Amino acid sequence: MASLCSFLTGHETNSSGWLLSHVWKFNDTQIENTHTFIQWVFPTNEASRAMPGSPLLDEEEIAEIQNSEQAKQNLSKSADWYFNFLRRNSFWRKPHDHNHLRITRVIKSLRLLCGDDEADYFKEQFWQLLGTDISQIPSKTIEYWEDA
C-alpha cells in the first residue's frame, strides 16, 4: 500500500487504486457516494469510526507531509475541490449528514499538516457558505467544527 505522503504528492495510488488526480475528477455523485477516499485525501492521526482500517498518520508521516511542499499544495487544492462540492450542493445542509464528519476531517487534516492559517481559511469560507443555514445544523456538530 502507498504511503499517505506518496499518495498526496500524486506519485502512488491508494488502496482503491486511485491516484489523487483521479479523485479530483470524481463527479458530485461519486464524491457523495464513495466513502473510501476521504481518509486518503484528508488524512489525520485519528482513527476513522466511519471507515475502520482507513489509513492513519503516525508522527513520521506527519513530519514527511509537513516537509513536502507538493503534499501541502495538493492538500490545499483538495480543500478547494471539496469546498466547491459543498458549494454546488445543498443536500448536506440538514441536521444529520455524513458530510458533516467530512468537513470536520478536512479542517483537522489541514490544521495538522498545513497549519492553522490553511485550516482557518477553509473554516472561514465554510462559515460564509453555510450562512443562515447554520440553524439547520445541530449545536454539537457546530462545536466539532469550531474545535477542529
N, C-alpha and C positions, 0 to 999 in steps of 0.2 A: 504494500500500500504506500502511496505517496506521502511524503511529509506535508504538513499543512503549509509550510513556507514554500515548498516546491509547487504546490497547487496554487497558492496565492500569487506566485510570480508568473504563473502560466506555463510552467515547464513540465508538469506532470498531471495526470488525471487523478480524480478522486476514486473512491471505492465503487462508484456507479459508472466509471469510465468516462466522465466528463472533464474536459478542460474548463478552466474558469471562463474562457471566451465562449464556450458552448452554453454555459449557464446564462451569461449575459444576453444570449439570443432567445431565451425562453420567452414565449408569449405570455400574456396575463393569465390564461387558463393554466399553463404549465407552472407558472410561479405559484399560483394559488393551490394547485392540486398536487404538486410534488413536494414531499416533505423531507427528502434526504439531502437537499442541497444547502440549506441554511446554516447548518453546523460547520460546513466546509467553507462557505463564503464569509461567514462571520464567526470564526472560532473564538472560544473562551476557555478559561481554565475551570469552568463549572460544568459538571455532568448534565447532560440533557435528560430531563424527565420524560419529555415527549418522544425522544428517539434514543432509547438505550443503545449503547455500543457506538454512539457517534464519536468522532474524534475529539480529543480533549488535549488542550495545550499543557505542556509541562514548562518548567522555568527555562529550560534550554531553548525550546521552540519559541517561547515568548521573546527571549532576547534575540534569537535569529530573525524573527519577523520585525521586531523593533529596529533592528540594524539594517534592514533591507528596504531601501527607498522604493524599489519596484513593488514589493509586497504592500507597503503602506499606500502607494499611489493606487494600486488595484483595490485595496480596501476602501479608499475614498471613492473610487469610481463605482464600486459595488454599492456603497451607501447611496450615491446619486441614482443608480439603477433601481434600487429598491424603493427609494423615496418617490421616484417617478411612477412606479407601480401603484403605490399608495395614492398618489395624486390623481391617477387615471381612474381609480375605482373608489367606490364609496361603501361597498358592502361590508367592510370591516368596521365601519362607524356604528357599532351597536354594542350592547352590554358584554357580549362574550364572543370572541373570535380568535382563532389561532394566530392571526397576525399581531395581536397584542403581545404575545410571547416573542414573536419575531422582532418586533420593534424594540423590546427590552434587550434582546440579544444583540441587535445592531449597535445600540448605544454602548452596551458593556464591552463589546468587542472593539469598537473604535476607541473607547477610553483606555482599555488595556494595551492595545497595540499601536495606536496612533497618537494618543494623548488627549488631554482634556479639551483642547481647542476644537479638534475634529469632532469629538463626541458632543460637545455643547453646540456646535454649529448644526449638526444633524438634529439635535433635540429642539433647537430654536426654530428651525424650518418646520419641523413636525408640529410644534405647538401652533404655529401660524396656519399650517394646513388644516389642522383639526378645528380651529376656530371655535364657534359656538357649539359645534357637535360634541364638545367635551362633556356636555351634560348627559350624553348617551353612554359615557364610559364610567364604569364603577370606580369609586374612590380608591379602592385597593389597587386597581390597575394603574391609576394615575400616580399613586405612591411608588409603585415599581418603576415607572418611567422617571419620576423625579429623582429617585435614589440611584438610578443606573448611571 
